[in-house]
Amino acid sequence: MNYPTTNRLATIVLAASFCILPKGALAQSDQGSERKEYADKIRETYNFRFGKDKPSAPGNASVEGNDFIQPGAFPKAAYCAHCHQQAYSQWRQALHSNSFRTPFYRTSVNILPRTAGIEFTRHCDSCHNPIGVLGGAMTQNSRVNREFDEDGLTCTTCHSIQQVKSTEGNGGFVMGVPAVMVDENGKRIPGEVPYEEILKYPKRHSQAVMKDLYRTPEFCAACHKANLPNQLNDYKFIRAFTAFDEWQNSKFSKRNPLTFYSADFTTCQKCHMMRVPALEPPQEYGAKQGTFASHRWLAGNTAVPFYYGFDEQLQKTVEFLQSGMYLNVDLFAIKKRGGDEMIAPLGSTPFQLAASDTVQTMVVIQNKNIGHSLIPEVRDLYEAWLEFTVKDGDETEIYHSGFLKPDGMIDERAHSFTNRPVNVDGDFVDNHKVWTIHSVAYDNTVQAGRSVLVRYEFRIPSNAKGPLTVTARVNYRHLRQSYLNNVLGEDRPAYPVVEIVSRSGIEAGR
């Protein structure tokens, strides 16, 4: 059985949508009775495989009232776009709005219903499609209208969260009944309030959709931290990724006394939701003093904007990666084989190399300003690696590590900043089948504020002409080539490879 896809022609038996009423929204009592009726209907056929009190397990998503909620209770992003046009435009191109529909996600998560059961997808969808989870759609023979699949994480999913649950991840949040306004007594008003009411009482709107919690790293940790519980893998609890914990151990959290470098307290939002200029037109009512928090969530995802043709998002993402703020490459030292002298740091002492010399060059990669590891999160999907080249005075290549082969795969000898999760048989877990992970074979990620030393050894040919130029660069690709092949096949355009940082130096030759 395949994972249910969007069905715009489905009979809407269960999903009751809210209408815009003259005074703005459904009354609290009406909304409560409709929700109860909806939830009662869902429970009749819902698969409570992991317990009657855990409808979202193996995920952790929950909603106030501890019962199912109608997907129609969530105002669509297009409703919010009326006043937040720029934020909406950014959101539509960002990964959050495409969290569920992309083939990169669907290819891997679709394996679960076919091999285990759709109820297991609640583990992933608690973050990727919380409306579906909380609406009770992730069960066998669901008749819930799935048109919300196209919007992934909407404005009102994030802006309805009332608390996070001890940063446990996998949707570790408690969502309130979505509301875009409160009444004069501070009670949340469900449904789509008329715009004129919001503009008349902007503070009430802000009270409904903004909380101090949203500016904290703990808020992001609700999803940017993941585990593989024994309910999912039938094995044991395994930590999948934990960008939040890595941030806590970094200099930016001010919570770790062992960090070598100092920095101002910096949240996830300060890097990934930097304030950007508000342009007129279009109107952006969320702007303060001419700027608003970017809703692009720039990070490392180049695959999604490339796939959908979101050129502006792709350009901004590349600029973010190439800003020069995050990594440092240092051509640190050289040493001739058979010799005792190590020349370091390079540039401090003159030296000569000759034909037939075998030379070891040491490269240091420093994660200096990333608040988490290089690479974070789904490390079996991301690719970042060190490319190292040596050329003589005629630009003849003497040595090359970390090149791309004709089929797009990385040179097997390359130093890759990744890890390799393996299953019970010790095989690499491909297709992002995280529920089969039993261990991690190795981990080459570089934690925040840490460095890694990589050694390269090459022999200078007899016909080489000096001087020699050595170049080290950190390249990045989202996604790994073999995963792209799994999802899209080999007959497709090459996905972007971004050079994050590089350093070149001249080594004296004969």
C-alpha positions as CSV (number, residue, x, y, z in Angstrom):
1,M,0.0,0.0,0.0
2,N,1.4,3.4,-1.0
3,Y,1.4,6.4,1.3
4,P,-1.9,8.3,0.6
5,T,-1.2,11.3,-1.7
6,T,-3.2,14.5,-2.0
7,N,-6.7,13.8,-3.3
8,R,-8.5,17.0,-4.1
9,L,-11.6,15.0,-5.3
10,A,-11.9,13.0,-2.1
11,T,-15.3,13.1,-0.3
12,I,-14.9,15.4,2.7
13,V,-16.5,13.2,5.2
14,L,-14.5,14.2,8.3
15,A,-12.6,17.4,7.7
16,A,-14.8,20.3,8.7
17,S,-13.4,23.6,7.4
18,F,-14.0,26.9,9.1
19,C,-15.8,29.7,7.2
20,I,-15.3,33.4,7.7
21,L,-18.3,34.5,9.7
22,P,-19.5,38.1,10.0
23,K,-17.8,38.5,13.4
24,G,-14.7,36.5,12.3
25,A,-14.8,32.9,13.5
26,L,-16.7,30.1,15.0
27,A,-17.7,30.5,18.6
28,Q,-15.6,28.5,21.1
29,S,-18.5,26.2,21.9
30,D,-19.3,25.5,18.3
31,Q,-15.7,24.8,17.5
32,G,-15.4,22.4,20.5
33,S,-18.5,20.5,19.5
34,E,-17.4,20.1,15.9
35,R,-13.9,19.0,17.0
36,K,-15.5,16.4,19.3
37,E,-17.7,15.1,16.6
38,Y,-14.8,14.9,14.2
39,A,-12.5,13.2,16.8
40,D,-15.2,10.6,17.7
41,K,-15.5,9.7,14.0
42,I,-11.7,9.4,13.6
43,R,-11.4,7.1,16.7
44,E,-13.9,4.6,15.2
45,T,-11.3,3.4,12.7
46,Y,-8.0,4.8,13.9
47,N,-5.1,2.4,14.4
48,F,-3.9,3.0,18.0
49,R,-1.1,0.6,17.6
50,F,1.1,2.3,20.2
51,G,-1.5,3.0,22.8
52,K,-4.8,4.8,23.1
53,D,-3.1,7.7,24.9
54,K,-0.4,8.0,22.2
55,P,-2.1,8.8,18.9
56,S,1.0,10.4,17.3
57,A,3.5,7.7,18.4
58,P,6.2,6.8,17.4
59,G,6.3,10.6,17.0
60,N,5.7,13.1,19.8
61,A,3.3,15.7,18.3
62,S,0.3,16.7,20.4
63,V,-2.4,19.3,20.6
64,E,-4.2,20.9,23.5
65,G,-7.3,18.9,24.4
66,N,-5.4,15.6,23.7
67,D,-7.7,14.7,20.9
68,F,-7.8,14.8,17.1
69,I,-8.4,18.1,15.5
70,Q,-10.0,18.9,12.1
71,P,-7.5,19.8,9.4
72,G,-9.9,22.7,8.5
73,A,-9.1,24.2,11.9
74,F,-5.8,25.4,10.4
75,P,-6.1,28.6,8.3
76,K,-4.2,28.1,5.1
77,A,-1.0,30.0,4.4
78,A,-2.8,31.9,1.5
79,Y,-5.0,33.5,4.2
80,C,-2.0,34.8,6.0
81,A,-0.5,36.0,2.8
82,H,-3.0,38.8,2.5
83,C,-1.0,40.8,5.1
84,H,2.3,39.0,5.0
85,Q,3.0,38.8,1.3
86,Q,6.8,38.8,1.5
87,A,6.9,36.2,4.3
88,Y,4.5,34.1,2.3
89,S,6.6,34.3,-0.8
90,Q,9.7,33.3,1.1
91,W,7.9,30.5,2.9
92,R,6.6,29.0,-0.4
93,Q,10.1,28.5,-1.6
94,A,11.6,27.4,1.7
95,L,11.9,23.8,2.9
96,H,9.2,24.2,5.6
97,S,6.4,24.7,3.1
98,N,7.8,21.7,1.1
99,S,8.4,19.5,4.0
100,F,6.0,16.8,2.9
101,R,5.5,16.9,-0.8
102,T,9.1,16.6,-2.1
103,P,10.1,13.4,-3.8
104,F,13.2,13.4,-1.6
105,Y,11.1,12.9,1.5
106,R,8.3,10.9,0.0
107,T,10.6,8.3,-1.6
108,S,12.0,7.2,1.8
109,V,8.9,7.6,4.0
110,N,6.7,5.8,1.4
111,I,8.7,2.6,2.2
112,L,7.3,2.5,5.7
113,P,3.6,1.9,4.8
114,R,4.7,-0.8,2.3
115,T,6.9,-2.6,4.8
116,A,5.6,-1.9,8.2
117,G,2.3,0.1,8.2
118,I,1.2,3.7,7.7
119,E,1.0,4.2,11.5
120,F,4.8,4.2,11.6
121,T,5.0,7.3,9.4
122,R,3.7,9.3,12.3
123,H,7.3,9.3,13.6
124,C,8.5,11.3,10.6
125,D,5.3,13.2,9.9
126,S,5.0,14.6,13.4
127,C,7.4,17.2,12.0
128,H,7.0,16.9,8.2
129,N,3.2,16.9,8.2
130,P,1.7,17.7,11.7
131,I,-1.7,18.6,10.4
132,G,-2.0,15.0,9.0
133,V,-0.8,13.5,12.3
134,L,-3.0,15.6,14.6
135,G,-5.9,15.3,12.2
136,G,-5.8,11.5,12.3
137,A,-5.0,11.0,8.7
138,M,-2.0,8.6,9.2
139,T,-4.0,5.4,9.5
140,Q,-5.2,2.7,7.3
141,N,-8.1,3.5,4.9
142,S,-8.2,7.1,6.0
143,R,-10.9,9.2,4.4
144,V,-9.5,12.6,5.5
145,N,-9.1,15.1,2.7
146,R,-5.3,15.5,2.2
147,E,-5.1,18.7,0.4
148,F,-3.0,20.1,3.2
149,D,-0.1,17.9,2.1
150,E,0.9,20.5,-0.4
151,D,1.7,23.1,2.2
152,G,3.7,21.1,4.7
153,L,4.4,23.3,7.7
154,T,2.1,26.3,7.3
155,C,2.1,29.6,9.2
156,T,-0.5,28.3,11.7
157,T,1.3,25.1,12.5
158,C,4.4,26.8,13.9
159,H,2.5,29.9,15.2
160,S,0.0,27.7,17.1
161,I,2.6,25.9,19.2
162,Q,2.2,26.7,22.9
163,Q,5.0,24.7,24.5
164,V,7.8,22.3,23.7
165,K,8.3,19.0,25.6
166,S,11.8,18.9,27.2
167,T,13.4,19.2,23.7
168,E,12.7,15.5,23.1
169,G,12.4,16.1,19.3
170,N,10.3,14.3,16.7
171,G,7.6,16.8,17.0
172,G,8.0,17.4,20.7
173,F,5.5,20.3,20.9
174,V,2.1,21.0,22.2
175,M,0.0,22.8,19.7
176,G,-3.0,25.0,20.6
177,V,-6.2,25.1,18.6
178,P,-5.1,27.5,15.8
179,A,-6.1,31.1,16.3
180,V,-5.1,34.3,14.6
181,M,-6.6,36.6,17.2
182,V,-7.7,36.7,20.8
183,D,-10.8,38.4,22.2
184,E,-10.9,41.3,24.7
185,N,-10.4,38.8,27.5
186,G,-7.4,37.1,25.9
187,K,-9.2,34.0,24.8
188,R,-8.1,32.5,21.5
189,I,-10.6,32.8,18.7
190,P,-10.5,29.8,16.3
191,G,-10.9,30.2,12.6
192,E,-10.2,32.8,10.0
193,V,-10.9,36.2,11.5
194,P,-11.8,39.0,8.9
195,Y,-8.8,41.1,8.0
196,E,-10.4,44.3,9.1
197,E,-10.7,42.9,12.6
198,I,-7.0,42.0,12.7
199,L,-6.0,45.5,11.4
200,K,-8.3,47.1,14.0
201,Y,-6.7,45.1,16.9
202,P,-3.2,44.2,15.8
203,K,-2.1,43.6,19.4
204,R,-4.7,40.9,19.8
205,H,-3.4,39.3,16.6
206,S,0.1,39.4,17.9
207,Q,-1.0,37.9,21.2
208,A,-2.5,35.0,19.4
209,V,0.4,34.2,16.9
210,M,3.5,35.2,18.7
211,K,5.2,33.9,21.8
212,D,8.7,34.5,23.3
213,L,9.1,30.7,22.9
214,Y,9.4,31.2,19.2
215,R,12.6,33.0,19.5
216,T,14.4,30.3,21.5
217,P,16.5,27.4,20.3
218,E,14.3,25.1,22.3
219,F,11.4,25.9,19.9
220,C,13.5,24.7,16.9
221,A,14.6,21.6,18.9
222,A,11.0,20.3,18.8
223,C,11.8,19.1,15.3
224,H,15.5,19.6,14.7
225,K,16.3,16.8,17.1
226,A,15.4,13.3,16.4
227,N,15.5,9.8,17.8
228,L,14.7,6.3,16.7
229,P,12.6,4.7,19.4
230,N,12.3,1.0,19.8
231,Q,8.6,1.3,18.7
232,L,10.0,2.3,15.3
233,N,13.1,0.1,14.9
234,D,12.1,-2.9,17.1
235,Y,15.5,-2.7,18.7
236,K,16.3,0.1,21.1
237,F,16.4,3.9,21.5
238,I,19.0,5.5,19.1
239,R,19.7,9.2,18.8
240,A,19.4,10.1,15.1
241,F,20.6,13.7,15.2
242,T,20.7,16.5,17.7
243,A,21.4,19.9,16.3
244,F,20.1,21.4,19.5
245,D,22.5,19.5,21.8
246,E,25.4,20.4,19.5
247,W,24.4,24.1,19.8
248,Q,24.3,23.7,23.6
249,N,27.9,22.5,23.5
250,S,29.0,25.3,21.3
251,K,30.3,28.7,22.2
252,F,27.0,30.3,21.0
253,S,24.9,28.9,23.8
254,K,26.9,30.3,26.7
255,R,26.0,27.1,28.5
256,N,29.2,25.2,28.1
257,P,32.3,26.4,30.1
258,L,34.7,24.2,28.0
259,T,34.4,26.1,24.7
260,F,37.7,27.6,23.6
261,Y,36.4,30.5,21.6
262,S,34.0,33.1,23.0
263,A,31.0,34.6,21.2
264,D,27.8,36.4,21.9
265,F,24.7,34.3,22.8
266,T,23.3,33.3,19.4
267,T,20.1,31.4,18.7
268,C,19.1,29.3,15.7
269,Q,16.8,32.1,14.6
270,K,19.6,34.7,14.6
271,C,21.5,32.7,11.9
272,H,18.6,31.1,10.0
273,M,15.9,33.8,10.3
274,M,18.1,36.9,9.9
275,R,16.1,40.1,9.5
276,V,15.8,41.3,6.0
277,P,14.5,44.5,4.4
278,A,10.7,44.8,3.9
279,L,9.9,46.0,0.4
280,E,6.9,48.0,-0.7
281,P,5.1,46.7,-2.7
282,P,4.2,44.1,-1.6
283,Q,2.9,44.9,1.8
284,E,4.5,43.2,4.8
285,Y,2.6,44.0,8.0
286,G,5.1,41.9,10.0
287,A,7.9,44.5,9.4
288,K,9.3,46.6,12.2
289,Q,11.4,49.6,11.4
290,G,11.7,48.4,7.8
291,T,12.8,44.8,8.4
292,F,11.2,41.5,9.3
293,A,12.4,38.0,10.1
294,S,13.3,36.0,7.0
295,H,11.0,33.0,6.4
296,R,13.5,31.4,4.0
297,W,15.3,29.6,6.8
298,L,18.5,29.6,4.8
299,A,20.7,26.7,5.6
300,G,22.1,23.9,3.3
301,N,19.1,22.7,1.3
302,T,19.9,23.3,-2.3
303,A,18.1,20.3,-3.7
304,V,14.5,21.4,-3.1
305,P,14.8,24.9,-4.7
306,F,16.7,23.3,-7.6
307,Y,14.0,20.6,-8.1
308,Y,11.1,23.1,-8.1
309,G,13.0,25.9,-10.0
310,F,13.0,28.3,-7.0
311,D,15.9,30.3,-8.4
312,E,15.8,33.0,-5.8
313,Q,15.8,30.6,-2.9
314,L,18.7,28.6,-4.5
315,Q,20.7,31.8,-5.1
316,K,20.2,33.0,-1.5
317,T,21.1,29.5,-0.1
318,V,24.3,29.5,-2.1
319,E,25.2,33.0,-0.9
320,F,24.5,31.9,2.7
321,L,26.9,28.9,2.3
322,Q,29.6,30.9,0.6
323,S,29.4,33.9,3.0
324,G,32.9,33.0,4.4
325,M,31.7,33.2,8.0
326,Y,31.5,29.5,8.9
327,L,34.5,27.5,8.0
328,N,38.2,28.1,7.7
329,V,40.7,26.1,5.6
330,D,44.4,26.3,6.6
331,L,47.2,24.7,4.6
332,F,49.1,24.1,7.8
333,A,52.3,22.2,7.2
334,I,54.4,20.1,4.9
335,K,56.9,17.3,5.5
336,K,59.1,15.3,3.2
337,R,59.0,11.6,3.6
338,G,62.2,10.4,5.2
339,G,62.9,13.7,6.8
340,D,62.4,14.8,10.4
341,E,61.6,18.5,9.7
342,M,58.0,19.6,9.6
343,I,57.6,23.0,8.1
344,A,54.8,24.8,9.9
345,P,53.0,27.1,9.7
346,L,53.5,27.5,6.0
347,G,54.9,30.8,5.1
348,S,57.0,31.1,8.2
349,T,60.1,29.3,6.8
350,P,61.6,29.1,3.2
351,F,61.8,25.6,1.8
352,Q,62.6,23.8,-1.5
353,L,61.1,20.7,-3.0
354,A,62.7,18.6,-5.7
355,A,61.6,16.1,-8.4
356,S,60.8,12.6,-7.0
357,D,60.3,14.0,-3.5
358,T,57.3,12.5,-1.7
359,V,55.6,15.2,0.3
360,Q,53.0,15.2,3.0
361,T,50.8,18.2,3.2
362,M,48.6,18.8,6.3
363,V,45.3,20.6,6.0
364,V,43.2,21.9,8.9
365,I,39.5,22.4,8.6
366,Q,38.0,24.6,11.3
367,N,34.3,24.8,12.1
368,K,34.6,28.3,13.5
369,N,31.1,29.8,13.3
370,I,28.6,27.1,12.8
371,G,26.4,26.5,15.9
372,H,26.3,22.8,15.2
373,S,28.4,20.2,13.5
374,L,29.6,20.0,9.9
375,I,27.3,18.3,8.7
376,P,24.2,18.4,11.0
377,E,21.1,16.3,10.9
378,V,20.6,13.7,8.2
379,R,24.2,12.9,7.6
380,D,23.5,9.9,5.4
381,L,21.9,12.4,2.9
382,Y,24.1,15.4,2.9
383,E,27.5,15.4,1.3
384,A,30.4,17.7,2.3
385,W,33.9,16.7,1.5
386,L,37.5,18.1,1.2
387,E,38.9,18.4,-2.3
388,F,42.7,18.7,-2.6
389,T,44.7,19.4,-5.7
390,V,48.3,19.9,-6.6
391,K,49.4,21.5,-9.9
392,D,52.8,22.5,-11.2
393,G,53.8,25.7,-12.9
394,D,52.2,24.7,-16.2
395,E,48.9,23.9,-14.5
396,T,49.5,20.2,-14.9
397,E,47.7,18.2,-12.3
398,I,50.0,16.2,-10.1
399,Y,47.5,15.0,-7.5
400,H,43.8,15.2,-7.0
401,S,41.6,13.9,-4.2
402,G,37.9,14.5,-3.7
403,F,37.0,14.8,-7.4
404,L,33.6,13.9,-8.9
405,K,33.6,10.9,-11.2
406,P,31.7,10.9,-14.5
407,D,28.7,9.3,-12.9
408,G,28.6,12.1,-10.2
409,M,29.9,9.9,-7.4
410,I,32.7,11.2,-5.2
411,D,36.2,9.8,-5.3
412,E,36.2,7.0,-2.7
413,R,39.4,8.3,-1.2
414,A,38.0,11.7,-0.4
415,H,37.8,12.9,3.1
416,S,34.0,13.3,3.7
417,F,32.4,15.1,6.6
418,T,29.7,12.6,7.2
419,N,28.8,9.4,9.0
420,R,27.8,6.0,7.9
421,P,24.7,4.5,9.6
422,V,24.6,0.7,9.2
423,N,21.8,-1.9,9.7
424,V,21.9,-5.2,11.6
425,D,23.9,-6.8,8.8
426,G,26.5,-4.0,8.8
427,D,25.3,-2.6,5.5
428,F,25.1,1.1,4.8
429,V,21.6,2.3,5.3
430,D,20.6,3.7,2.0
431,N,17.3,5.3,0.9
432,H,17.2,7.0,4.3
433,K,15.5,4.0,5.9
434,V,16.3,5.3,9.4
435,W,14.2,2.6,11.1
436,T,16.8,0.0,10.0
437,I,19.7,1.8,11.7
438,H,21.4,-0.2,14.4
439,S,24.7,1.6,14.7
440,V,27.0,4.2,13.1
441,A,30.1,2.7,11.5
442,Y,32.1,5.9,11.6
443,D,31.6,9.6,12.1
444,N,33.7,12.3,10.4
445,T,31.6,15.3,11.4
446,V,33.3,18.3,12.9
447,Q,31.6,19.7,16.0
448,A,31.1,23.4,16.5
449,G,34.4,25.2,17.4
450,R,36.4,22.1,16.6
451,S,39.0,21.3,13.9
452,V,40.1,18.3,12.0
453,L,43.5,17.6,10.5
454,V,43.6,15.8,7.1
455,R,46.9,14.6,5.6
456,Y,47.7,14.2,1.9
457,E,50.8,12.6,0.5
458,F,51.9,12.9,-3.1
459,R,55.1,12.4,-5.2
460,I,56.5,15.2,-7.4
461,P,57.0,13.8,-10.9
462,S,60.5,14.2,-12.5
463,N,59.1,16.4,-15.3
464,A,57.1,18.8,-13.0
465,K,57.8,22.5,-13.3
466,G,57.8,24.6,-10.3
467,P,56.4,26.2,-8.3
468,L,53.6,23.9,-7.2
469,T,50.2,25.2,-6.2
470,V,48.2,23.4,-3.6
471,T,44.5,24.0,-3.2
472,A,42.1,22.7,-0.6
473,R,38.4,23.4,-0.7
474,V,35.3,22.2,1.1
475,N,32.6,21.2,-1.3
476,Y,28.9,20.6,-0.4
477,R,26.0,18.9,-2.1
478,H,22.5,18.2,-1.1
479,L,21.8,15.4,-1.7
480,R,24.2,12.5,-1.8
481,Q,24.6,11.2,-5.4
482,S,23.4,7.7,-4.7
483,Y,20.3,9.0,-3.0
484,L,19.5,11.3,-5.9
485,N,19.8,8.2,-8.1
486,N,17.5,6.3,-5.9
487,V,14.9,9.1,-6.0
488,L,15.1,10.5,-9.5
489,G,17.1,7.9,-11.4
490,E,20.3,8.6,-13.2
491,D,18.7,10.4,-16.2
492,R,18.4,13.8,-14.6
493,P,20.4,17.1,-14.4
494,A,23.4,17.3,-12.1
495,Y,22.5,18.8,-8.8
496,P,24.4,21.8,-7.5
497,V,27.8,21.4,-5.9
498,V,28.7,24.4,-3.8
499,E,32.3,25.4,-2.8
500,I,31.9,26.7,0.7
501,V,35.5,27.8,1.3
502,S,38.9,27.2,-0.3
503,R,42.6,28.1,0.3
504,S,45.5,27.9,-2.1
505,G,49.2,28.1,-1.4
506,I,52.5,27.9,-3.4
507,E,55.1,25.3,-2.4
508,A,58.5,26.0,-3.8
509,G,59.7,23.5,-6.5
510,R,62.7,23.0,-8.7
